[in-house]
Amino acid sequence: MLKSMTAYGRAESLEGDEEGFIVEIRSVNYRYRDIIVHLSHSFKVLEGKIREMVSSTAERGRIEVSVQRKNDTGKDFQLKLNRPLLKSYITIFSELNRELGFEKPPDLAYFYQLKDIIIVNEETPEMEKLWPDLKALIEKAMLSFDTMRKNEGSAIEKDFFNRLQIIARYINGIRERSNKTVKEYTKKLTQSIKKLIEDLEINDERLSQEVAFMAEKSDITEELVRMESHLEQFKYFMSQDNAVGRKLDFLLQELNREVNTIGSKASDSIISHFVVEVKAELEKLREQIQNIE
């Protein structure tokens, strides 16, 4: 089953839970896996656990996880005045004023700008108590997130099958047309020779050699067989449960290579038309593959 790399999931604690959380997970296309976790400073200790949970679900994509307290009013922080340090500064500057003969007392506003005068005391939440509920909430958000990835992947999968069928029909059309071109070339060559040398007998052996040379030069059997093989592999990878985006992208490159070779070998307008149509379908597949995990 294909999974999209673009998805969103959300979960929050029950209404009225003052200590509850809101969890949001969103992802966009990315060649590798990049997990970004947004947490308040007091919850940073949980970042590793959250990364591990997300890693078990997503193999590719730029994934952002946001965890917020529902009523985050900054109550986890307290500001305190470092009185001993402030008094020490005042004492030193007062002594300096007396030594220099200044009568004006030190300006307290100046001291408040000094480092460590204001102390930020952070109240660390009890993680052991909070983690089980938060973990369950993250799992709920991940379930919503993964469901959306599967739904979008399913829609893309249907589109892929339709386009693969279209490409397969063009391949059959190219094969049928390729067989006809040799016969048409033989007929045209014979007619051309007859016009040039009406009174001379045509050397059937020489004509056969010329036709064989033309057939060998324009033979696209191998390319068609490889394209059909790539299409079957494409379908097989689509049925896998793991991340297959890169494999599909590689097969698409191989399909493009084969159809370009067919286009360069074929000297027939109908085959050239089929080649253009196949390349158009491959380009549409390429655009969609960029979104597959």
C-alpha positions as a LaTeX table, in Angstrom:
\begin{tabular}{lrrr}
\hline
Residue & $x$ (\AA) & $y$ (\AA) & $z$ (\AA) \\
\hline
Met1 & 0.00 & 0.00 & 0.00 \\
Leu2 & 1.29 & 3.42 & $-0.95$ \\
Lys3 & 1.50 & 6.18 & 1.64 \\
Ser4 & 1.61 & 9.89 & 1.01 \\
Met5 & 4.31 & 12.03 & 2.62 \\
Thr6 & 1.86 & 14.91 & 2.99 \\
Ala7 & $-0.48$ & 14.51 & 5.94 \\
Tyr8 & $-1.80$ & 16.04 & 9.16 \\
Gly9 & $-2.89$ & 14.58 & 12.49 \\
Arg10 & $-4.19$ & 16.16 & 15.69 \\
Ala11 & $-5.30$ & 15.10 & 19.15 \\
Glu12 & $-6.01$ & 16.90 & 22.40 \\
Ser13 & $-6.87$ & 16.06 & 25.97 \\
Leu14 & $-10.47$ & 16.04 & 27.15 \\
Glu15 & $-12.18$ & 19.39 & 27.57 \\
Gly16 & $-11.76$ & 20.70 & 31.10 \\
Asp17 & $-8.40$ & 19.03 & 31.64 \\
Glu18 & $-6.36$ & 21.99 & 32.86 \\
Glu19 & $-3.10$ & 20.01 & 32.67 \\
Gly20 & $-3.90$ & 18.54 & 29.25 \\
Phe21 & $-2.03$ & 18.76 & 25.94 \\
Ile22 & $-2.61$ & 19.48 & 22.27 \\
Val23 & $-0.55$ & 17.36 & 19.85 \\
Glu24 & $-0.23$ & 18.18 & 16.14 \\
Ile25 & 1.72 & 16.23 & 13.53 \\
Arg26 & 2.21 & 17.45 & 9.96 \\
Ser27 & 4.55 & 16.34 & 7.19 \\
Val28 & 5.64 & 17.42 & 3.70 \\
Asn29 & 7.73 & 15.87 & 0.94 \\
Tyr30 & 11.38 & 15.26 & 1.70 \\
Arg31 & 13.95 & 12.90 & 0.23 \\
Tyr32 & 14.98 & 11.56 & 3.63 \\
Arg33 & 13.38 & 11.54 & 7.09 \\
Asp34 & 13.65 & 14.73 & 9.12 \\
Ile35 & 11.74 & 14.84 & 12.40 \\
Ile36 & 11.35 & 18.23 & 14.08 \\
Val37 & 9.86 & 18.28 & 17.59 \\
His38 & 8.49 & 21.52 & 19.05 \\
Leu39 & 8.39 & 21.36 & 22.86 \\
Ser40 & 8.55 & 23.83 & 25.72 \\
His41 & 11.87 & 23.83 & 27.52 \\
Ser42 & 10.52 & 21.95 & 30.52 \\
Phe43 & 9.47 & 19.02 & 28.29 \\
Lys44 & 12.67 & 18.74 & 26.23 \\
Val45 & 13.57 & 15.59 & 28.11 \\
Leu46 & 10.76 & 13.81 & 26.22 \\
Glu47 & 12.04 & 14.71 & 22.75 \\
Gly48 & 13.90 & 11.43 & 22.26 \\
Lys49 & 10.85 & 9.33 & 23.13 \\
Ile50 & 8.64 & 11.33 & 20.77 \\
Arg51 & 11.16 & 10.98 & 17.92 \\
Glu52 & 11.26 & 7.24 & 18.46 \\
Met53 & 7.47 & 7.00 & 18.28 \\
Val54 & 7.28 & 8.99 & 15.04 \\
Ser55 & 10.16 & 7.02 & 13.49 \\
Ser56 & 8.19 & 3.81 & 13.92 \\
Thr57 & 5.43 & 5.21 & 11.70 \\
Ala58 & 7.12 & 7.35 & 9.02 \\
Glu59 & 10.21 & 6.41 & 7.02 \\
Arg60 & 10.46 & 9.50 & 4.81 \\
Gly61 & 9.32 & 13.12 & 4.85 \\
Arg62 & 9.89 & 16.29 & 6.84 \\
Ile63 & 7.73 & 15.69 & 9.90 \\
Glu64 & 6.94 & 18.35 & 12.49 \\
Val65 & 5.52 & 17.39 & 15.88 \\
Ser66 & 4.11 & 20.10 & 18.14 \\
Val67 & 3.24 & 19.42 & 21.79 \\
Gln68 & 1.60 & 22.25 & 23.77 \\
Arg69 & 0.01 & 22.56 & 27.18 \\
Lys70 & $-3.64$ & 23.54 & 26.78 \\
Asn71 & $-3.39$ & 26.31 & 29.37 \\
Asp72 & 0.21 & 27.36 & 29.05 \\
Thr73 & 0.37 & 30.64 & 30.97 \\
Gly74 & 4.02 & 30.42 & 31.93 \\
Lys75 & 3.22 & 29.10 & 35.40 \\
Asp76 & 6.18 & 26.73 & 35.15 \\
Phe77 & 8.49 & 29.71 & 35.62 \\
Gln78 & 9.14 & 31.95 & 38.63 \\
Leu79 & 11.27 & 35.07 & 38.73 \\
Lys80 & 13.27 & 35.81 & 41.89 \\
Leu81 & 15.57 & 38.63 & 42.89 \\
Asn82 & 19.09 & 37.52 & 43.79 \\
Arg83 & 19.26 & 39.68 & 46.90 \\
Pro84 & 22.71 & 38.59 & 48.19 \\
Leu85 & 24.31 & 39.34 & 44.83 \\
Leu86 & 22.50 & 42.68 & 44.53 \\
Lys87 & 23.62 & 43.73 & 48.02 \\
Ser88 & 27.20 & 42.79 & 47.20 \\
Tyr89 & 27.12 & 44.98 & 44.08 \\
Ile90 & 25.65 & 47.90 & 46.06 \\
Thr91 & 28.30 & 47.55 & 48.76 \\
Ile92 & 31.14 & 47.53 & 46.23 \\
Phe93 & 29.84 & 50.54 & 44.29 \\
Ser94 & 29.10 & 52.46 & 47.50 \\
Glu95 & 32.69 & 51.90 & 48.64 \\
Leu96 & 33.92 & 53.02 & 45.23 \\
Asn97 & 31.82 & 56.21 & 45.47 \\
Arg98 & 33.32 & 57.04 & 48.88 \\
Glu99 & 36.85 & 56.47 & 47.59 \\
Leu100 & 36.20 & 58.74 & 44.60 \\
Gly101 & 34.36 & 61.34 & 46.65 \\
Phe102 & 30.96 & 60.91 & 45.01 \\
Glu103 & 28.00 & 61.63 & 47.26 \\
Lys104 & 25.26 & 60.37 & 44.93 \\
Pro105 & 24.15 & 56.82 & 45.83 \\
Pro106 & 24.31 & 54.09 & 43.15 \\
Asp107 & 21.34 & 53.95 & 40.75 \\
Leu108 & 19.49 & 50.69 & 41.39 \\
Ala109 & 18.20 & 50.56 & 37.80 \\
Tyr110 & 21.74 & 49.97 & 36.66 \\
Phe111 & 22.10 & 46.86 & 38.83 \\
Tyr112 & 19.02 & 45.20 & 37.42 \\
Gln113 & 20.82 & 44.96 & 34.06 \\
Leu114 & 23.64 & 42.91 & 35.53 \\
Lys115 & 23.80 & 39.19 & 34.92 \\
Asp116 & 22.15 & 36.86 & 37.48 \\
Ile117 & 20.42 & 39.65 & 39.39 \\
Ile118 & 17.08 & 38.22 & 38.22 \\
Ile119 & 16.90 & 34.43 & 38.66 \\
Val120 & 14.52 & 32.30 & 36.59 \\
Asn121 & 13.39 & 29.27 & 38.58 \\
Glu122 & 11.77 & 26.64 & 36.43 \\
Glu123 & 9.35 & 24.19 & 37.96 \\
Thr124 & 10.00 & 20.88 & 36.26 \\
Pro125 & 6.78 & 18.87 & 35.70 \\
Glu126 & 6.66 & 15.31 & 36.99 \\
Met127 & 7.36 & 13.52 & 33.72 \\
Glu128 & 6.70 & 10.02 & 35.04 \\
Lys129 & 3.12 & 11.03 & 35.84 \\
Leu130 & 2.54 & 13.06 & 32.68 \\
Trp131 & 4.17 & 10.75 & 30.12 \\
Pro132 & 1.54 & 7.93 & 29.98 \\
Asp133 & $-1.28$ & 10.36 & 29.13 \\
Leu134 & 0.89 & 12.32 & 26.73 \\
Lys135 & 2.08 & 9.13 & 25.03 \\
Ala136 & $-1.51$ & 8.00 & 24.51 \\
Leu137 & $-2.33$ & 11.40 & 23.00 \\
Ile138 & 0.63 & 11.24 & 20.63 \\
Glu139 & $-0.43$ & 7.76 & 19.53 \\
Lys140 & $-3.92$ & 9.10 & 18.82 \\
Ala141 & $-2.51$ & 11.96 & 16.74 \\
Met142 & $-0.22$ & 9.52 & 14.90 \\
Leu143 & $-3.19$ & 7.27 & 14.10 \\
Ser144 & $-5.02$ & 10.22 & 12.56 \\
Phe145 & $-1.82$ & 11.24 & 10.76 \\
Asp146 & $-1.20$ & 7.74 & 9.35 \\
Thr147 & $-4.84$ & 7.33 & 8.28 \\
Met148 & $-4.58$ & 10.48 & 6.19 \\
Arg149 & $-1.32$ & 9.25 & 4.63 \\
Lys150 & $-2.96$ & 5.94 & 3.68 \\
Asn151 & $-6.08$ & 7.61 & 2.25 \\
Glu152 & $-4.05$ & 9.95 & 0.06 \\
Gly153 & $-1.76$ & 7.07 & $-0.89$ \\
Ser154 & $-4.78$ & 5.00 & $-1.93$ \\
Ala155 & $-6.00$ & 7.77 & $-4.24$ \\
Ile156 & $-2.54$ & 8.07 & $-5.81$ \\
Glu157 & $-2.38$ & 4.28 & $-6.21$ \\
Lys158 & $-5.61$ & 4.25 & $-8.24$ \\
Asp159 & $-4.24$ & 6.99 & $-10.48$ \\
Phe160 & $-1.00$ & 5.00 & $-10.93$ \\
Phe161 & $-2.86$ & 1.85 & $-12.03$ \\
Asn162 & $-4.86$ & 3.84 & $-14.59$ \\
Arg163 & $-1.73$ & 5.39 & $-16.05$ \\
Leu164 & 0.14 & 2.08 & $-16.10$ \\
Gln165 & $-2.72$ & 0.57 & $-18.11$ \\
Ile166 & $-2.57$ & 3.47 & $-20.57$ \\
Ile167 & 1.21 & 3.01 & $-20.96$ \\
Ala168 & 0.74 & $-0.76$ & $-21.47$ \\
Arg169 & $-1.75$ & $-0.07$ & $-24.30$ \\
Tyr170 & 0.72 & 2.29 & $-25.96$ \\
Ile171 & 3.45 & $-0.35$ & $-25.67$ \\
Asn172 & 1.19 & $-2.86$ & $-27.45$ \\
Gly173 & 0.45 & $-0.25$ & $-30.08$ \\
Ile174 & 4.17 & 0.40 & $-30.60$ \\
Arg175 & 4.84 & $-3.37$ & $-30.95$ \\
Glu176 & 2.08 & $-3.83$ & $-33.50$ \\
Arg177 & 3.17 & $-0.79$ & $-35.46$ \\
Ser178 & 6.81 & $-1.85$ & $-35.34$ \\
Asn179 & 5.96 & $-5.20$ & $-37.00$ \\
Lys180 & 4.08 & $-3.39$ & $-39.75$ \\
Thr181 & 6.86 & $-0.90$ & $-40.46$ \\
Val182 & 9.25 & $-3.63$ & $-41.63$ \\
Lys183 & 6.69 & $-4.91$ & $-44.17$ \\
Glu184 & 5.91 & $-1.36$ & $-45.29$ \\
Tyr185 & 9.61 & $-0.61$ & $-45.64$ \\
Thr186 & 10.09 & $-3.73$ & $-47.79$ \\
Lys187 & 7.21 & $-2.71$ & $-50.04$ \\
Lys188 & 8.41 & 0.90 & $-50.39$ \\
Leu189 & 11.99 & $-0.16$ & $-51.05$ \\
Thr190 & 10.91 & $-2.61$ & $-53.73$ \\
Gln191 & 8.77 & 0.03 & $-55.43$ \\
Ser192 & 11.60 & 2.59 & $-55.32$ \\
Ile193 & 14.05 & 0.17 & $-56.87$ \\
Lys194 & 11.61 & $-0.77$ & $-59.61$ \\
Lys195 & 11.19 & 2.86 & $-60.57$ \\
Leu196 & 14.94 & 3.40 & $-60.72$ \\
Ile197 & 15.75 & 0.25 & $-62.65$ \\
Glu198 & 12.63 & $-0.76$ & $-64.50$ \\
Asp199 & 14.51 & $-2.88$ & $-67.05$ \\
Leu200 & 16.72 & $-4.68$ & $-64.55$ \\
Glu201 & 15.92 & $-7.67$ & $-62.44$ \\
Ile202 & 15.82 & $-6.98$ & $-58.68$ \\
Asn203 & 18.34 & $-8.92$ & $-56.66$ \\
Asp204 & 16.15 & $-10.55$ & $-54.04$ \\
Glu205 & 19.14 & $-11.46$ & $-51.86$ \\
Arg206 & 20.42 & $-7.87$ & $-51.83$ \\
Leu207 & 16.92 & $-6.61$ & $-51.07$ \\
Ser208 & 16.58 & $-9.09$ & $-48.22$ \\
Gln209 & 19.90 & $-7.91$ & $-46.79$ \\
Glu210 & 18.80 & $-4.30$ & $-46.93$ \\
Val211 & 15.52 & $-5.11$ & $-45.21$ \\
Ala212 & 17.31 & $-7.18$ & $-42.57$ \\
Phe213 & 19.70 & $-4.32$ & $-41.92$ \\
Met214 & 16.81 & $-1.91$ & $-41.55$ \\
Ala215 & 14.95 & $-4.29$ & $-39.26$ \\
Glu216 & 17.99 & $-4.81$ & $-37.04$ \\
Lys217 & 18.72 & $-1.10$ & $-36.86$ \\
Ser218 & 15.16 & $-0.23$ & $-35.84$ \\
Asp219 & 14.46 & $-3.31$ & $-33.71$ \\
Ile220 & 12.89 & $-2.24$ & $-30.41$ \\
Thr221 & 11.92 & $-5.65$ & $-29.08$ \\
Glu222 & 14.36 & $-5.54$ & $-26.17$ \\
Glu223 & 13.25 & $-2.07$ & $-25.14$ \\
Leu224 & 9.58 & $-3.11$ & $-25.20$ \\
Val225 & 10.28 & $-6.25$ & $-23.13$ \\
Arg226 & 12.21 & $-4.23$ & $-20.56$ \\
Met227 & 9.44 & $-1.65$ & $-20.36$ \\
Glu228 & 6.87 & $-4.35$ & $-19.69$ \\
Ser229 & 9.13 & $-5.83$ & $-17.03$ \\
His230 & 9.51 & $-2.42$ & $-15.38$ \\
Leu231 & 5.73 & $-1.96$ & $-15.36$ \\
Glu232 & 5.29 & $-5.31$ & $-13.59$ \\
Gln233 & 7.94 & $-4.35$ & $-11.03$ \\
Phe234 & 6.19 & $-1.02$ & $-10.57$ \\
Lys235 & 2.94 & $-2.82$ & $-9.68$ \\
Tyr236 & 4.77 & $-5.22$ & $-7.37$ \\
Phe237 & 6.40 & $-2.39$ & $-5.39$ \\
Met238 & 3.04 & $-0.65$ & $-5.11$ \\
Ser239 & 1.72 & $-3.68$ & $-3.24$ \\
Gln240 & 4.46 & $-3.52$ & $-0.59$ \\
Asp241 & 3.85 & $-2.07$ & 2.88 \\
Asn242 & 7.24 & $-0.40$ & 3.31 \\
Ala243 & 8.52 & 2.87 & 1.82 \\
Val244 & 8.84 & 2.39 & $-1.96$ \\
Gly245 & 8.98 & 5.96 & $-3.29$ \\
Arg246 & 12.66 & 5.79 & $-4.23$ \\
Lys247 & 12.27 & 2.41 & $-5.94$ \\
Leu248 & 9.35 & 3.70 & $-7.99$ \\
Asp249 & 11.34 & 6.79 & $-8.90$ \\
Phe250 & 14.23 & 4.60 & $-10.12$ \\
Leu251 & 11.90 & 2.45 & $-12.24$ \\
Leu252 & 10.42 & 5.60 & $-13.73$ \\
Gln253 & 13.90 & 6.72 & $-14.79$ \\
Glu254 & 14.45 & 3.34 & $-16.46$ \\
Leu255 & 11.12 & 3.56 & $-18.27$ \\
Asn256 & 12.06 & 7.01 & $-19.55$ \\
Arg257 & 15.40 & 5.68 & $-20.77$ \\
Glu258 & 13.76 & 2.84 & $-22.70$ \\
Val259 & 11.08 & 5.00 & $-24.31$ \\
Asn260 & 13.71 & 7.55 & $-25.37$ \\
Thr261 & 15.67 & 4.75 & $-27.07$ \\
Ile262 & 12.52 & 3.63 & $-28.87$ \\
Gly263 & 11.93 & 7.19 & $-30.02$ \\
Ser264 & 15.44 & 7.48 & $-31.41$ \\
Lys265 & 15.26 & 4.13 & $-33.23$ \\
Ala266 & 11.80 & 4.47 & $-34.71$ \\
Ser267 & 11.48 & 6.33 & $-37.99$ \\
Asp268 & 7.72 & 6.13 & $-38.03$ \\
Ser269 & 5.34 & 8.97 & $-37.24$ \\
Ile270 & 2.79 & 6.74 & $-35.52$ \\
Ile271 & 5.39 & 5.20 & $-33.21$ \\
Ser272 & 6.74 & 8.68 & $-32.52$ \\
His273 & 3.24 & 9.76 & $-31.51$ \\
Phe274 & 2.94 & 6.79 & $-29.14$ \\
Val275 & 6.32 & 7.65 & $-27.64$ \\
Val276 & 5.22 & 11.23 & $-26.95$ \\
Glu277 & 2.05 & 9.95 & $-25.23$ \\
Val278 & 4.01 & 7.49 & $-23.08$ \\
Lys279 & 6.44 & 10.23 & $-22.02$ \\
Ala280 & 3.49 & 12.45 & $-21.08$ \\
Glu281 & 2.09 & 9.70 & $-18.83$ \\
Leu282 & 5.51 & 9.08 & $-17.27$ \\
Glu283 & 5.82 & 12.77 & $-16.46$ \\
Lys284 & 2.47 & 12.68 & $-14.66$ \\
Leu285 & 3.67 & 9.66 & $-12.71$ \\
Arg286 & 6.89 & 11.47 & $-11.84$ \\
Glu287 & 4.97 & 14.39 & $-10.34$ \\
Gln288 & 2.94 & 12.03 & $-8.15$ \\
Ile289 & 5.90 & 9.87 & $-7.08$ \\
Gln290 & 7.49 & 12.88 & $-5.41$ \\
Asn291 & 4.72 & 12.63 & $-2.81$ \\
Ile292 & 5.11 & 8.90 & $-2.10$ \\
Glu293 & 6.94 & 7.71 & 1.01 \\
\hline
\end{tabular}
